[in-house]
């Protein structure tokens, strides 16, 4: 089973995501991007789900660091934004996430998006190795 890493500072949301996604995925969760960097130093993930962090914040810069490291540059990220804020979704897409969703969200939709992003990522890997 592929590993999903959740980066979420809200403990209730973190636990919810772990429990809900844990039905179909192997899920680990950390509170911040800095904890994610430590976790990723000795673990691997096929997908990262992160809550939104303001552009130019320390947390956002740590997410950029994760994306810049060669071992993690191709790992897709789904970003969870606050209260349907278009500006946050645009920032997330400019950052290079595979997908974004606004909180609150339908958990079934999130699970479907996780499956779709993972499938697309696997297709990209297959295409690169076949080329």
Beta strands, then each sheet from edge to edge (+ up, - down):
strand 1: 3-7
strand 2: 26-30
strand 3: 47-51
strand 4: 76-82
strand 5: 99-103
sheet 1: 2+ 1+ 3+ 4+ 5+
end
